[in-house]
Amino acid sequence: MKKTENPFFYFFLGKIILPAVFLSVLLTPFSAFALNTDLVEDELYWIDKGTQINYAKDNYFEGFSKYIADEDEGCFYLFTRFTDYRIDKNSNENITLAFTIKNDVNTYYFQVDKDGTVNSTSQNTLNSVEIHYNFDEASCKKQGGGVYVAFKLKNNTDRKLNNSVSCEYSCGLDCTYNLLSNISLDMYVPTTAKTTTQKTAKQTTTKKNTSAAASKSSERDNAGSENSTKFSGTGTTASSGRSSAGSSAKFSADTNVIQSGSQALNGEETQIAGSRDAQSNDDALEITPQNSETKLSGQAKLLIIIFAVLFVLGVICVMIGTVHSKKKDEDEEKEDAMKEENK
């Protein structure tokens, strides 16, 4: 017996499920490409953009360069158009631009020509710098022309430092010229951890010096009191006895003052240490839940809800299709049975 297809199932499939899947794919986030490749395509994109450097005619070289240092995205763009009268128009040499990128941690050097890039210094240059270029408008026959180069720093360390960019043009061994020198691509991010540590160390040193000074002062006072007591003890007159008693009383008073000062200082240090311990404990209590807690982003929650709805719709459609098909089969069997009875 031939089973008929369920149009209700295909209606749900075409009108609800497929559009919902397509919408969920569109809502899935994709990483944006930060480097603008339009700036290596045509001079038209450089109108009213970039910082321009003009090269005065020096018997053999003239032209200009424009550069953009995008510090937000860690990208650098260069467009140069020049004429070098030293180039032999029949030469087969490649017009080449050599870049040097320096910061406090790393130094990269690479060359770019119409055939590609050359890593001349370290193996990690091409892994740390993403390079794009266009030499279609330059040739030896033109004795120069227009060249476009753009690169992006990918290393997280480089993207937190002030980077210096220099560029040198060459065509063979005899034709060279400095196009850029020490252009800043500044992405410096200051760190506060070292400053806080230095302040804490200075405070600790100051407290130690204060305690040492108080201890030395107490030792000098004790030494002076002992000398005074020994000197007055040699006297035999009544006036000497009163002087000794006065010195003893003064020594006791000074000792009490020094001990009170030391106790106050120790109390302050204890209070500061206690407040620091309490603060560190509070910080630990605040940080621990944040590290252990896992939160889903809004987009992730939305995707979970969409896929859950799709799953439920799919189950419902399958159930409806199954019931409908089964019911139709039963009706056909009844019709066949009635026809046989009538025969």
C-alpha positions, 0 to 999 in steps of 0.5 A: 500500500502506498503511503502519502506524504504529510504536507503539514510536516513540510509546511512547518519545515519550510516556513518555521524551522529553516528560517529559525536555523538561518536566523540563529546562524546570522546571530552567531558572533564572528570576529571582525577583521581589524586591518582595513585592506582597502588602504592597500588597493587604491590611492582613492582611499587615501584622499584626506587621510594620513600624515604626509611627508614630502621628499624634495628633489635631490638630483635623483629622488622625489615624491611623497609618503603618507602613513596612518598609525592606528593605535586603537587596532595596532595597525600601520599603513603606508602609501608612497609614490616616488621617482628615483632617477637612478633606476635603470629602466631596463633593469629587472631589480625588485623595488623593495621596502624594508621595515623595522619595528622596535619596542622595549621587548621585541625588534622585527625586521622584514622586507616586502617586494612584489613577490612577497615578504622576507623574514630577515631576522627572527622566525617569529616575525611573520607570526607576530606581524600580519603583512599586506602589500601592493606593488602593482603601480611600481616598476623599474620601467617607471623608475618608481611608482606607487606602493602600498603596505599595511601591517598589524601587530598580533603579539599581545606584548607588542600591543601594550608598548610604544612601537617605533616604525622605520622604513627604507626603500631600495632597488638593487644595491645602489638605489636606497632612500629612507622613507620613514624614521622612528614613527610612533605606534604608541599602544603603551598601557601603564602598569600599577603593580610595580608602583604599589609595591614600591610604595609599600616597600618605602612605607615598611622602610620608613617604619623600620627606620622610625623604630630603629631611631626610637630604640637608639634614642632609648639606648642613649637615654639609658646610657646617660642615666647610668652615667649620671647615677654613677657620678652622683653616687660618689658624693657624700654631702646631703646636697649630693644625695638630693641631686642623685634622687632628682636624677633618678626621678628624671630618669624614671620620667624619661623612661616612662615617656619613651616606653609610652611612645614605643607602645603607641608606635607599636599599637599603630603598627599593629593597627595598620597590620590588622587593617591590612590583614582585614583588607586582604581577607575581604579582597580574598572573600570578594574575589573567590566567588567571582572566579568560581562563578560562571556566567553565560553571555546574552548571545549564548542564552539567546542561542540556547533558547532558539535551539531549545524552541527548534528542538521542541518544534521538531519533536511536535512536527514529527509527532503530528506527522506520525499521527496523521500518517497512521490515521490516514493508513487506518482510513485506507484500510477501512475503505479497502475492507468495505470494498471487499465486503461489498464485493 
